[in-house]
Amino acid sequence: MRASERLTGRPLGVLLVLCGTIFLEGVDVAMLNVALPAIRADLGVSTSMLSGVVTAYVLGYGGFTLLGGRAADLLGRRRMFLFWLTVFLVFSGLGGFANEGWVLLVARFVTGVAAGFMTPAGLSLITTSFAEGRQRNKALLVYAGTGAAGFALGLVIGGLLTAVGWRWVFFAPVILAAGILLAAVVLIKEPAVPRPAGGRFDVPGAVTMTGGMMLLVYGVVRLEHPGEGWGWTVAAFAGAFALLAAFTAIERRSADPLVRLGVFRSASLVRANVVATLLTASFMGFQFLVTLYLQELRGWTPIQTGLALLIAAADVLLAPTLTPVLVNRYGNARVILGGLLSGVVAFAMFLGVGMDWTYAAMVPSMLLIGLMFAFVYGPVTIVATEGIAEHEQGLAGGLITSSFQFGAALGISMVTVVNVAALDGGASGIDAVRAALVVPVLATLVSVVVVASGLRRRTPVPVEA
């Protein structure tokens, strides 16, 4: 890259602010997961209430992400980003002051909604602030690596903060968000991108889409509790499909659709979103099972578990350094395929996990998972936003963010279903974990098929190494 194209000055500052936001989102989720047992012990909340605290965030995030992406296109990316970052800050702080379970539920739901608007707005700020090609690809790879690092580091930071007091798991993001907000006000400018023609907000489309997405996510989360019956789960899926069908009919007739359905004619966009869903489904399912294995079966502490998984965050170093070189030479599709094959090997190697495994036996899988994220997360985001019109970058960002979030909920739910079914069938704890580990293997294999089916010989878009 020529010196004049390098990320310096304000562009570099903007990228750092937006990377700080995606890091904040990742670390916030990871820290809370580690702190849940301490919250239950202090507040005396039930297991169902504790599960609801996690579900509330997922519902808010997953339900509003697609709407958040389109709102950024229609109402202004900078405006949406700053407003919802402020909301995120306020309600994260509210969670830290909670003395009852319902306050935590409200705080986490609104925090999830804020993330659902803030994250796609931030992603679209990158794709509209940096020209398509070298600079944008470099920015997206750094952004993706930072987000993954936030989640991995959050496991360790959450363990340390919980040892001091679980309320700091809520207060720490407030401090980080405040710093990011101050920097964002100064550095981020509204991109000079024309807004969609018409500019009217499609209220019926917004209502049906948001309701459908929330019910869909709720149905997936309900899969984690097969012992509670299937009535509400079936009803949630039925309601979701009905609302999403209504949404499609509304968008077809609307003069100013919230989501232009023609965007799905892009085969590369569709494949990228399918792979994004399966990527996070496989990783989050695997991470959940490894946490279960290390803490409940092996008796490791949360901090030990976080440190064990930390090596999988190697992508924070690889994504901005090695990945651009490979994308430059082989193109996004081939790099993604290589990353997914690394994931297949990583998850398959863990199928033989035993109660006597040393940490050294786990390291190869952790390293390969780091490679998977480094080679897939960023390039998939590039493919999902590449070639999309500037005034629809918020929509593209909302779609890929929704896919990542939906995949996370789906992966945890599916491994839980298999794990519980194996235990109910008389399997031991370790055998149930092995059975559930088949889910990430299959999800990644399907991803390989999806990418291979669309692999075409093309000229790679250069990325700065």
C-alpha positions in Angstrom: 0.0 0.0 0.0 1.2 3.5 -0.8 2.1 5.7 2.1 -0.8 8.0 1.3 -3.2 5.1 1.7 -2.0 4.0 5.1 -4.3 4.3 8.1 -3.0 7.4 9.9 -4.4 10.5 11.6 -8.2 10.7 11.9 -8.9 7.5 9.9 -6.7 5.5 12.3 -8.5 7.2 15.3 -11.9 6.3 13.9 -10.8 2.7 13.4 -9.5 2.5 17.0 -12.8 3.9 18.4 -14.9 1.4 16.4 -12.6 -1.4 17.4 -12.9 -0.3 21.0 -16.7 -0.7 20.6 -16.6 -4.2 19.3 -14.1 -5.1 21.9 -16.5 -3.7 24.5 -19.4 -5.8 23.2 -17.3 -9.0 23.3 -15.8 -8.4 26.7 -19.2 -7.5 28.2 -20.8 -10.8 27.2 -17.8 -12.9 28.3 -17.4 -11.3 31.7 -21.1 -11.7 32.6 -21.0 -15.4 31.8 -18.1 -15.9 34.2 -19.9 -13.9 36.9 -23.3 -15.7 36.9 -22.6 -18.1 39.8 -21.5 -15.2 42.0 -24.6 -13.2 41.1 -26.8 -16.1 42.0 -25.0 -16.5 45.4 -25.3 -12.8 46.3 -28.8 -12.0 45.1 -30.3 -15.4 45.7 -32.0 -15.5 42.3 -33.4 -18.8 40.9 -31.7 -20.7 38.1 -34.4 -19.8 35.7 -34.0 -16.1 36.6 -30.2 -16.4 36.1 -30.8 -18.0 32.7 -33.3 -15.2 31.9 -30.5 -12.6 32.5 -28.5 -14.2 29.6 -31.6 -14.8 27.4 -32.7 -11.1 27.9 -29.5 -9.8 26.3 -29.7 -12.3 23.5 -33.3 -11.4 22.7 -32.6 -7.7 22.7 -29.5 -8.1 20.6 -30.8 -10.7 18.1 -34.2 -9.1 17.8 -33.1 -5.6 17.0 -29.8 -6.0 15.0 -31.3 -6.1 11.6 -33.5 -3.1 12.4 -30.5 -1.3 13.9 -28.5 -1.8 10.7 -31.3 -0.3 8.6 -31.9 2.5 11.1 -28.2 3.5 10.6 -28.8 3.8 6.8 -32.0 5.9 7.3 -31.4 8.0 10.3 -27.6 8.5 10.2 -24.8 6.2 11.2 -23.0 8.5 13.6 -26.2 9.5 15.3 -27.3 5.9 15.9 -23.8 4.9 17.0 -23.4 7.7 19.6 -27.0 7.4 20.9 -27.0 3.7 21.5 -23.5 3.7 22.9 -24.8 6.1 25.5 -27.7 3.8 26.2 -25.3 0.8 26.5 -23.3 2.8 29.0 -26.3 3.8 31.2 -27.9 0.4 31.4 -24.7 -1.5 32.0 -24.2 0.7 35.0 -27.8 0.0 36.1 -27.0 -3.7 36.1 -24.1 -3.0 38.5 -26.5 -1.4 41.0 -29.1 -4.2 40.8 -30.4 -5.8 44.0 -33.1 -7.8 42.5 -33.3 -10.2 39.6 -35.9 -8.2 37.6 -33.6 -5.2 37.5 -30.9 -7.3 36.0 -33.4 -8.6 33.4 -34.3 -5.1 32.3 -30.7 -3.9 32.3 -29.5 -6.8 30.2 -32.4 -6.6 27.7 -31.9 -2.9 27.1 -28.2 -3.3 26.9 -28.8 -6.0 24.3 -31.1 -3.7 22.3 -28.4 -1.0 22.5 -25.8 -3.4 21.2 -28.2 -4.5 18.4 -28.3 -0.9 17.1 -24.7 0.1 18.0 -22.8 -2.8 16.4 -24.2 -2.6 12.9 -23.9 1.2 13.0 -20.3 0.9 13.9 -19.6 -1.7 11.2 -21.3 0.5 8.6 -19.2 3.4 9.7 -16.1 1.4 8.8 -17.5 0.3 5.4 -18.6 3.8 4.5 -15.6 5.7 6.0 -12.9 3.5 4.2 -12.9 3.0 0.4 -13.7 -0.5 -0.8 -10.5 -2.4 -1.4 -7.2 -2.1 0.5 -8.1 0.2 3.3 -11.5 -1.2 4.0 -10.3 -4.8 4.0 -7.4 -3.9 6.3 -9.8 -2.1 8.7 -12.3 -4.9 8.7 -9.6 -7.5 9.5 -8.3 -5.5 12.4 -12.0 -4.9 13.6 -12.8 -8.6 13.4 -9.6 -9.6 15.3 -10.3 -7.1 18.1 -13.9 -8.3 18.5 -12.8 -11.9 18.9 -10.0 -10.8 21.4 -12.6 -9.0 23.5 -14.5 -12.2 24.0 -11.4 -14.3 24.8 -9.9 -11.7 27.2 -13.3 -11.2 28.8 -13.2 -14.7 30.2 -10.0 -13.9 32.1 -10.9 -10.3 33.0 -14.4 -11.5 34.2 -12.8 -14.1 36.5 -10.5 -11.5 38.0 -13.2 -8.9 38.5 -15.6 -11.4 39.9 -13.0 -12.3 42.5 -13.1 -8.6 43.6 -16.9 -8.3 43.3 -19.4 -9.3 40.6 -20.7 -5.7 40.2 -17.4 -4.7 38.6 -18.4 -6.9 35.7 -21.0 -4.2 35.0 -19.1 -1.2 36.1 -15.9 -1.9 34.0 -17.8 -1.7 30.7 -19.2 1.7 31.8 -15.7 3.1 32.2 -14.6 1.7 28.9 -17.7 2.9 27.1 -17.3 6.4 28.6 -13.8 6.7 27.1 -14.9 5.4 23.8 -17.9 7.8 23.7 -15.7 10.8 24.4 -13.3 9.8 21.6 -16.2 9.1 19.2 -17.8 12.5 19.6 -14.5 14.1 18.6 -13.3 11.7 15.9 -16.3 10.3 14.1 -18.0 12.3 11.4 -21.1 11.3 9.5 -19.9 9.7 6.2 -20.8 11.6 3.1 -23.2 8.9 1.8 -26.6 9.7 0.3 -29.5 8.2 2.3 -32.0 5.9 0.6 -34.6 7.6 -1.6 -37.9 8.4 0.0 -36.5 8.3 3.6 -39.8 7.2 5.2 -39.6 4.7 8.0 -41.4 1.4 7.3 -43.2 0.9 10.6 -45.1 -2.3 9.7 -41.9 -3.8 8.4 -40.0 -2.8 11.5 -42.7 -4.3 13.8 -43.0 -7.6 12.0 -39.3 -8.1 11.5 -38.3 -7.2 15.0 -41.1 -9.4 16.5 -40.2 -12.3 14.2 -36.5 -12.1 15.0 -37.2 -12.0 18.7 -39.5 -15.0 18.6 -37.0 -16.9 16.4 -34.2 -16.2 18.9 -36.5 -17.1 21.8 -37.4 -20.4 20.1 -33.7 -21.3 19.6 -32.9 -20.4 23.3 -35.9 -22.5 24.4 -34.2 -25.5 22.8 -31.7 -25.4 25.7 -34.5 -26.5 28.1 -36.1 -29.7 26.6 -37.2 -30.8 30.0 -39.7 -27.9 30.2 -41.8 -29.2 27.3 -42.0 -28.3 23.6 -45.2 -26.3 23.6 -43.7 -22.8 24.0 -40.8 -23.7 21.7 -43.1 -24.7 18.9 -45.3 -21.7 19.4 -42.3 -19.4 19.3 -41.1 -20.8 16.0 -44.6 -20.8 14.5 -45.1 -17.1 15.5 -41.6 -16.2 14.2 -42.2 -17.8 10.8 -45.7 -16.1 10.6 -44.3 -12.7 11.4 -41.3 -13.1 9.0 -43.7 -14.2 6.3 -45.8 -11.1 6.9 -42.7 -9.0 6.9 -41.7 -10.4 3.5 -45.2 -9.6 2.1 -45.0 -6.1 3.5 -41.6 -5.4 2.0 -42.7 -6.7 -1.5 -45.5 -4.1 -1.6 -43.8 -1.2 0.3 -42.6 1.8 -1.7 -39.9 2.4 0.9 -39.1 -1.0 2.2 -37.1 -1.4 5.4 -35.2 -4.2 3.8 -34.9 -4.3 0.0 -35.4 -8.0 -0.7 -33.3 -7.7 -3.9 -30.2 -7.6 -1.7 -30.5 -11.4 -1.2 -29.9 -11.9 -4.9 -26.3 -11.6 -4.1 -25.1 -15.2 -3.8 -21.9 -14.2 -2.1 -23.8 -12.2 0.6 -26.1 -15.2 1.3 -23.2 -17.6 1.5 -21.3 -15.3 3.8 -24.2 -15.0 6.2 -24.7 -18.8 6.3 -21.0 -19.3 7.1 -21.1 -16.6 9.7 -24.1 -18.4 11.4 -22.3 -21.7 11.4 -19.0 -20.3 12.4 -20.3 -18.8 15.7 -22.6 -21.8 16.2 -19.6 -24.1 16.1 -17.3 -22.0 18.2 -19.8 -21.0 20.9 -21.1 -24.5 21.2 -17.5 -25.8 21.5 -16.6 -23.0 24.1 -19.7 -23.9 26.2 -18.8 -27.6 26.2 -15.2 -27.0 27.1 -16.2 -24.7 29.9 -18.6 -27.5 31.1 -15.8 -30.0 30.8 -13.1 -28.0 32.6 -15.2 -26.5 35.4 -17.9 -29.1 36.2 -16.0 -32.3 35.3 -12.4 -31.4 36.0 -13.0 -28.8 38.8 -11.0 -25.9 37.2 -11.7 -22.4 38.3 -13.2 -19.7 36.0 -9.8 -18.0 35.8 -8.1 -21.3 34.9 -10.7 -21.9 32.2 -10.4 -18.4 30.8 -6.6 -18.8 30.6 -7.0 -22.2 28.9 -9.2 -20.7 26.2 -7.0 -17.6 25.8 -4.8 -19.3 23.3 -7.7 -19.4 20.9 -7.5 -15.6 20.8 -4.4 -15.9 18.7 -6.4 -14.4 15.8 -6.0 -10.9 17.4 -2.4 -11.2 16.2 -3.0 -13.2 13.0 -6.0 -11.3 11.6 -4.2 -8.0 10.9 -0.9 -9.5 10.0 -1.0 -13.0 8.3 -4.6 -12.9 7.0 -4.1 -9.9 4.7 -1.1 -11.5 3.1 -3.1 -14.7 2.4 -6.2 -12.8 1.2 -3.9 -10.8 -1.1 -2.5 -13.9 -2.6 -5.4 -16.4 -2.6 -8.6 -14.3 -2.3 -11.2 -14.3 0.5 -13.0 -17.5 -0.5 -9.9 -19.7 -0.4 -8.7 -18.2 2.9 -12.1 -18.8 4.4 -12.1 -22.4 3.2 -8.6 -22.9 4.8 -9.8 -21.5 8.0 -12.9 -23.7 8.1 -10.8 -26.8 7.4 -8.6 -25.8 10.4 -11.8 -25.7 12.5 -12.9 -29.1 11.3 -9.6 -30.6 12.4 -9.6 -28.7 15.7 -13.1 -29.9 16.7 -12.5 -33.4 15.5 -9.3 -33.7 17.5 -11.3 -32.8 20.7 -13.8 -35.7 20.1 -11.4 -38.0 22.0 -11.3 -35.8 25.1 -10.9 -37.7 28.3 -10.8 -37.1 32.1 -7.1 -37.5 32.1 -6.3 -35.1 29.3 -3.5 -32.6 30.1 -3.6 -29.1 28.9 -0.9 -29.8 26.4 -3.3 -32.3 24.7 -5.8 -29.4 24.3 -3.4 -26.8 22.9 -3.4 -28.0 19.2 -7.2 -27.6 19.0 -7.0 -24.2 20.6 -4.4 -23.0 18.2 -6.3 -24.3 15.2 -9.4 -22.6 16.4 -7.4 -19.3 16.6 -6.5 -19.9 12.9 -10.1 -20.6 12.0 -11.2 -17.3 13.4 -8.3 -15.4 11.9 -9.0 -16.7 8.5 -12.8 -16.7 8.5 -14.3 -14.0 10.7 -12.7 -11.0 8.9 -12.9 -12.3 5.3 -16.5 -13.3 5.8 -17.4 -9.8 7.0 -15.6 -8.4 3.9 -17.5 -10.7 1.5 -20.8 -9.8 3.2 -20.3 -6.1 2.7 -18.3 -6.1 -0.6 -20.2 -4.8 -3.6 -23.2 -3.5 -1.6 -24.3 0.0 -2.3 -23.1 2.6 0.1 -26.6 3.5 1.2 -27.3 -0.1 2.1 -24.1 -0.8 4.1 -26.0 -0.5 7.4 -28.4 -3.2 6.1 -25.4 -5.4 5.1 -23.8 -4.8 8.5 -27.1 -5.7 10.3 -27.4 -8.9 8.3 -23.9 -10.2 9.1 -24.2 -9.1 12.8 -27.5 -10.9 13.1 -26.0 -14.0 11.6 -23.2 -14.0 14.1 -25.6 -13.5 17.0 -28.1 -16.0 15.8 -25.4 -18.6 15.3 -24.1 -18.1 18.8 -27.6 -18.8 20.3 -28.1 -21.7 17.9 -24.8 -23.4 18.7 -25.2 -23.2 22.5 -28.8 -24.5 22.2 -27.9 -27.4 20.0 -25.0 -28.7 22.0 -27.2 -28.4 25.1 -29.9 -30.5 23.6 -27.5 -33.2 22.6 -25.7 -33.1 25.9 -28.9 -33.3 27.9 -30.3 -36.1 25.7 -27.1 -38.1 26.2 -27.3 -37.7 30.0 -30.9 -38.7 30.1 -30.0 -41.8 28.1 -27.6 -42.8 30.8 -24.3 -41.5 29.4 -21.6 -40.3 31.8 -20.7 -36.6 31.9 -17.6 -37.1 29.7 -19.5 -39.2 27.2 -22.3 -36.6 27.0 -19.7 -33.9 26.2 -18.2 -36.1 23.5 -21.6 -36.7 21.9 -22.3 -32.9 21.9 -18.9 -32.1 20.4 -20.2 -33.7 17.1 -22.4 -30.6 16.7 -19.5 -28.2 16.1 -17.8 -30.7 13.8 -20.9 -31.0 11.6 -21.6 -27.3 11.6 -18.1 -26.6 10.3 -18.3 -29.3 7.7 -21.5 -27.8 6.4 -19.7 -24.4 6.2 -16.9 -26.1 4.2 -19.5 -27.4 1.7 -21.2 -23.9 1.4 -17.9 -22.2 0.7 -16.6 -24.8 -1.7 -19.8 -24.7 -3.7 -19.4 -21.0 -4.3 -15.6 -21.0 -4.9 -14.8 -19.3 -8.2 -11.6 -18.2 -9.7 -11.4 -14.4 -9.2 -8.9 -11.6 -8.8 -8.2 -11.1 -5.1 -8.8 -7.6 -3.6 -5.4 -6.5 -2.3 -5.0 -5.9 1.4 -2.1 -4.2 3.1 0.0 -6.7 5.0 
